[in-house]
Amino acid sequence: MTHTAVTSAAPARPSPATVVELLKPITWFAPMWAFGCGVVSSGVPIAERWPAVLLGVALAGPLVCGTSQVANDWFDRHVDAINEPKRPVPSGRAPGQSALHIAIAWSLVSLVVGALLGLWAFAAAVVALVFAWTYSAPPLRLKRNGWWGCAAVGACYEGLPWFTGAAVMTAAFPDWRILCLAGLYSLGAHGIMTLNDFKSVQGDRRLGLRSLPVQLGVDGAARLACVVMAVPQVIVVVLLAAWGREIYAAAVAGLLLAQVFLMVRLLRRPADLAAWYNATGTTLYVIGMLVSAFAVRSLIPEVGA
């Protein structure tokens, strides 16, 4: 009787709900938003390419980002067994190597979708998947060092999806101004990811993961994160003004000024307020991304005229 009960409690494969939990839909917003910024910045009307836009949104969020989440859960299974035993893999709700198989399958689907969207979208998908796997998987396991790990996540969440959105709409390599904005906002996202590491600083210390809060201390990492988030936005303001988009530059500057006021509060108690800032200041940051995308949207058609 006991054997039967144990057997029935252990699923042969993960349930659909467990698969969704592994894919972590809440994490999809950032790359889907960045993809949307790329679409807007291209200057091409969405109505002309709406099937590609839908595929691209799926590629950025559920597929590539989802792959990274499942791969991370698989390679962190031993750590999670100690710190978060209720997660799908250590709890047995994703039994055996099912999480690994899902991550591999999702990677292959991502490559197929990327190929359907064109050469540059496929290339971006390949790079993003390389980051997604090397972030968590040995021997590189980029997450072991905050400098590399935050850079990889920032690129996957902001720069690469933005590039992909523009490439999908134009069916070409994006304009250099689009690349500048995508690269700058990707760099700024390094700071956002640093703040995101504050929630696990104690566990990282015990497990030997050298996140930036571990390397620099909470106060030092918070100061660095603020600088890394702010400086790229200052450069964006300067570039938009230089490109003759003064109103957009002023809007981004206003959003940055509001972030600075929030940063001042953050730096008083960074350990307690990191999550608060990621819910407030980061919102202003991504709004600035969209404002910048609209600025370039109004610029590109003039260049091509």
NUKE-245450 format. One line per field, with one value per residue (C-alpha): x, y, z; residue in three letters. Coordinates in nm, 3 decimals. Last residue first. Example, Ala and Ser with C-alpha at 12.3 -4.5 7.8 and 13.67 -1.06 7.14 Angstrom:
// residues 2
c1 = (1.367,1.230)
c2 = (-0.106,-0.450)
c3 = (0.714,0.780)
r = (Ser,Ala)
//
This chain:
// residues 305
c1 = (1.421,1.606,1.750,1.416,1.248,1.502,1.444,1.083,1.140,1.461,1.268,0.995,1.258,1.403,1.061,1.026,1.358,1.272,0.963,1.200,1.404,1.098,0.978,1.328,1.308,0.986,0.968,1.345,1.377,1.146,1.337,1.665,1.508,1.602,1.962,2.010,1.912,2.028,2.141,1.785,1.656,1.909,1.837,1.470,1.566,1.804,1.527,1.311,1.601,1.636,1.270,1.310,1.624,1.437,1.162,1.412,1.589,1.255,1.181,1.534,1.524,1.774,2.017,2.254,1.972,1.898,2.267,2.309,2.000,2.116,2.459,2.292,2.089,2.408,2.547,2.244,2.209,2.580,2.610,2.315,2.442,2.789,2.645,2.430,2.726,2.934,2.661,2.587,2.950,3.177,3.238,2.927,2.695,2.863,2.781,3.073,2.894,3.081,2.781,2.772,2.825,2.564,2.311,2.359,2.343,2.025,1.784,2.061,2.119,1.833,2.020,2.309,2.064,1.934,2.289,2.374,2.052,2.235,2.465,2.168,2.016,2.336,2.368,2.008,2.035,2.359,2.234,1.924,2.143,2.353,2.050,1.947,2.085,1.806,1.457,1.336,1.076,1.255,1.588,1.437,1.276,1.589,1.817,1.582,1.568,1.951,2.007,1.751,1.694,1.962,2.230,2.146,2.151,2.497,2.636,2.490,2.659,2.996,3.048,2.855,3.085,2.948,2.657,2.883,2.873,3.173,3.230,2.951,2.597,2.409,2.504,2.662,2.320,2.129,2.432,2.465,2.088,2.106,2.386,2.194,1.873,2.056,2.191,1.842,1.697,1.975,1.916,1.537,1.228,1.177,1.533,1.458,1.149,1.354,1.630,1.382,1.221,1.563,1.631,1.288,1.366,1.699,1.545,1.257,1.500,1.701,1.384,1.278,1.609,1.456,1.136,0.996,0.758,1.045,1.075,1.434,1.328,0.999,1.095,0.984,1.340,1.437,1.766,1.907,1.756,1.784,2.164,2.157,1.904,2.092,2.188,1.829,1.665,1.901,1.827,1.453,1.487,1.720,1.485,1.192,1.388,1.458,1.112,0.841,0.979,1.200,1.087,0.718,0.745,0.923,0.653,0.389,0.592,0.649,0.273,0.227,0.468,0.293,0.048,0.341,0.434,0.810,1.000,1.251,1.246,0.896,0.986,1.308,1.115,0.873,1.166,1.278,0.931,0.932,1.279,1.167,0.822,0.933,1.049,0.694,0.633,0.865,0.941,0.977,0.641,0.481,0.626,0.490,0.141,0.159,0.242,0.598,0.659,0.636,0.488,0.594,0.293,0.147,0.464,0.475,0.113,0.165,0.474,0.280,0.000)
c2 = (5.910,5.639,5.880,6.051,5.715,5.639,5.951,5.922,5.565,5.673,5.894,5.633,5.383,5.637,5.685,5.307,5.268,5.554,5.363,5.075,5.290,5.441,5.089,5.003,5.289,5.160,4.781,4.726,5.006,4.831,4.503,4.681,4.866,4.657,4.575,4.916,5.119,5.478,5.406,5.327,5.667,5.848,5.606,5.707,6.072,5.960,5.762,6.075,6.256,5.969,5.995,6.369,6.315,6.059,6.314,6.592,6.374,6.292,6.663,6.733,6.480,6.653,6.363,6.539,6.572,6.201,6.122,6.336,6.187,5.834,5.911,6.019,5.697,5.493,5.671,5.616,5.238,5.169,5.449,5.319,4.961,5.067,5.247,4.945,4.707,4.916,4.928,4.555,4.448,4.463,4.095,3.950,4.226,4.178,3.808,3.581,3.250,3.059,2.869,3.034,3.381,3.327,3.215,3.537,3.754,3.598,3.893,4.137,3.966,4.161,4.481,4.357,4.262,4.618,4.748,4.525,4.654,4.980,4.800,4.658,5.006,5.136,4.851,4.874,5.252,5.237,4.950,5.148,5.441,5.205,5.105,4.741,4.458,4.370,4.220,4.564,4.448,4.134,4.315,4.588,4.338,4.122,4.410,4.503,4.137,4.120,4.439,4.415,4.085,3.874,4.144,4.230,3.861,3.812,4.129,4.038,3.698,3.829,4.092,3.895,3.594,3.243,3.334,3.282,2.904,2.854,2.481,2.435,2.542,2.836,3.148,2.932,2.802,3.128,3.311,3.058,3.079,3.457,3.431,3.174,3.377,3.689,3.499,3.367,3.717,3.836,3.566,3.579,3.529,3.165,3.091,3.240,3.020,2.710,2.814,2.877,2.535,2.376,2.564,2.469,2.103,2.130,2.311,2.063,1.770,1.923,1.973,1.613,1.470,1.264,1.410,1.762,1.744,1.575,1.851,1.921,1.986,2.172,2.412,2.307,2.236,2.605,2.652,2.301,2.117,2.447,2.423,2.071,2.167,2.476,2.327,2.222,2.540,2.754,2.550,2.594,2.971,3.016,2.820,3.037,3.347,3.200,3.050,3.210,3.565,3.667,3.398,3.440,3.816,3.749,3.514,3.776,4.046,3.822,3.773,4.154,4.258,4.534,4.611,4.680,4.987,4.999,5.277,5.026,5.185,5.054,4.692,4.719,4.865,4.573,4.331,4.516,4.474,4.103,4.069,4.234,4.074,3.712,3.681,3.656,3.360,3.137,2.853,2.602,2.706,2.662,2.311,2.241,2.351,2.128,1.834,1.707,1.346,1.006,1.171,1.054,1.052,0.741,0.548,0.661,0.558,0.223,0.150,0.237,0.000)
c3 = (-4.805,-4.614,-4.362,-4.314,-4.255,-3.978,-3.767,-3.653,-3.545,-3.371,-3.132,-3.090,-2.975,-2.734,-2.573,-2.552,-2.374,-2.143,-2.035,-1.959,-1.719,-1.551,-1.468,-1.347,-1.098,-0.946,-0.920,-0.934,-0.679,-0.434,-0.479,-0.395,-0.100,0.205,0.114,-0.043,0.265,0.212,-0.144,-0.251,-0.136,-0.351,-0.633,-0.631,-0.684,-0.958,-1.125,-1.146,-1.311,-1.558,-1.656,-1.708,-1.917,-2.130,-2.192,-2.266,-2.521,-2.682,-2.715,-2.843,-3.126,-3.354,-3.372,-3.134,-2.880,-2.910,-2.869,-2.558,-2.392,-2.479,-2.328,-2.004,-2.017,-2.048,-1.737,-1.514,-1.496,-1.452,-1.196,-0.994,-1.009,-0.892,-0.590,-0.505,-0.546,-0.307,-0.044,-0.064,-0.053,-0.353,-0.428,-0.261,-0.386,-0.727,-0.741,-0.670,-0.615,-0.344,-0.210,0.131,-0.011,-0.279,-0.017,0.178,-0.135,-0.270,-0.275,-0.364,-0.698,-0.861,-0.783,-0.998,-1.273,-1.286,-1.302,-1.598,-1.756,-1.821,-2.063,-2.254,-2.263,-2.420,-2.670,-2.790,-2.825,-3.022,-3.239,-3.330,-3.430,-3.642,-3.852,-3.816,-4.033,-4.274,-4.294,-4.179,-3.928,-3.816,-3.784,-3.565,-3.331,-3.323,-3.228,-2.943,-2.835,-2.838,-2.642,-2.363,-2.181,-2.348,-2.332,-1.971,-1.878,-2.026,-1.869,-1.529,-1.542,-1.656,-1.388,-1.127,-1.141,-1.081,-1.310,-1.609,-1.568,-1.798,-1.734,-1.654,-1.742,-1.593,-1.788,-2.059,-2.159,-2.190,-2.329,-2.612,-2.658,-2.697,-2.953,-3.159,-3.137,-3.256,-3.557,-3.636,-3.617,-3.846,-4.107,-4.119,-3.907,-4.002,-3.888,-3.547,-3.520,-3.598,-3.358,-3.078,-3.139,-3.100,-2.777,-2.642,-2.707,-2.525,-2.228,-2.213,-2.217,-1.933,-1.730,-1.798,-1.678,-1.400,-1.260,-1.295,-0.996,-0.812,-0.551,-0.656,-1.019,-0.977,-0.694,-0.346,-0.229,-0.246,-0.058,-0.021,-0.318,-0.503,-0.488,-0.631,-0.900,-1.013,-1.350,-1.419,-1.290,-1.499,-1.810,-1.751,-1.709,-2.007,-2.231,-2.125,-2.218,-2.562,-2.620,-2.406,-2.432,-2.723,-2.968,-2.884,-2.936,-3.264,-3.385,-3.311,-3.484,-3.786,-3.823,-3.785,-4.060,-4.256,-3.977,-3.744,-3.948,-4.019,-3.840,-3.706,-3.360,-3.289,-3.364,-3.163,-2.870,-2.899,-2.877,-2.564,-2.414,-2.502,-2.348,-2.020,-1.994,-2.022,-1.660,-1.522,-1.756,-1.550,-1.799,-1.515,-1.371,-1.713,-1.729,-1.380,-1.483,-1.789,-1.560,-1.545,-1.649,-1.479,-1.174,-0.825,-0.592,-0.757,-0.683,-0.321,-0.263,-0.432,-0.218,0.097,0.000)
r = (Ala,Gly,Val,Glu,Pro,Ile,Leu,Ser,Arg,Val,Ala,Phe,Ala,Ser,Val,Leu,Met,Gly,Ile,Val,Tyr,Leu,Thr,Thr,Gly,Thr,Ala,Asn,Tyr,Trp,Ala,Ala,Leu,Asp,Ala,Pro,Arg,Arg,Leu,Leu,Arg,Val,Met,Leu,Phe,Val,Gln,Ala,Leu,Leu,Leu,Gly,Ala,Val,Ala,Ala,Ala,Tyr,Ile,Glu,Arg,Gly,Trp,Ala,Ala,Leu,Leu,Val,Val,Val,Ile,Val,Gln,Pro,Val,Ala,Met,Val,Val,Cys,Ala,Leu,Arg,Ala,Ala,Gly,Asp,Val,Gly,Leu,Gln,Val,Pro,Leu,Ser,Arg,Leu,Gly,Leu,Arg,Arg,Asp,Gly,Gln,Val,Ser,Lys,Phe,Asp,Asn,Leu,Thr,Met,Ile,Gly,His,Ala,Gly,Leu,Ser,Tyr,Leu,Gly,Ala,Leu,Cys,Leu,Ile,Arg,Trp,Asp,Pro,Phe,Ala,Ala,Thr,Met,Val,Ala,Ala,Gly,Thr,Phe,Trp,Pro,Leu,Gly,Glu,Tyr,Cys,Ala,Gly,Val,Ala,Ala,Cys,Gly,Trp,Trp,Gly,Asn,Arg,Lys,Leu,Arg,Leu,Pro,Pro,Ala,Ser,Tyr,Thr,Trp,Ala,Phe,Val,Leu,Ala,Val,Val,Ala,Ala,Ala,Phe,Ala,Trp,Leu,Gly,Leu,Leu,Ala,Gly,Val,Val,Leu,Ser,Val,Leu,Ser,Trp,Ala,Ile,Ala,Ile,His,Leu,Ala,Ser,Gln,Gly,Pro,Ala,Arg,Gly,Ser,Pro,Val,Pro,Arg,Lys,Pro,Glu,Asn,Ile,Ala,Asp,Val,His,Arg,Asp,Phe,Trp,Asp,Asn,Ala,Val,Gln,Ser,Thr,Gly,Cys,Val,Leu,Pro,Gly,Ala,Leu,Ala,Val,Gly,Leu,Leu,Val,Ala,Pro,Trp,Arg,Glu,Ala,Ile,Pro,Val,Gly,Ser,Ser,Val,Val,Gly,Cys,Gly,Phe,Ala,Trp,Met,Pro,Ala,Phe,Trp,Thr,Ile,Pro,Lys,Leu,Leu,Glu,Val,Val,Thr,Ala,Pro,Ser,Pro,Arg,Ala,Pro,Ala,Ala,Ser,Thr,Val,Ala,Thr,His,Thr,Met)
//
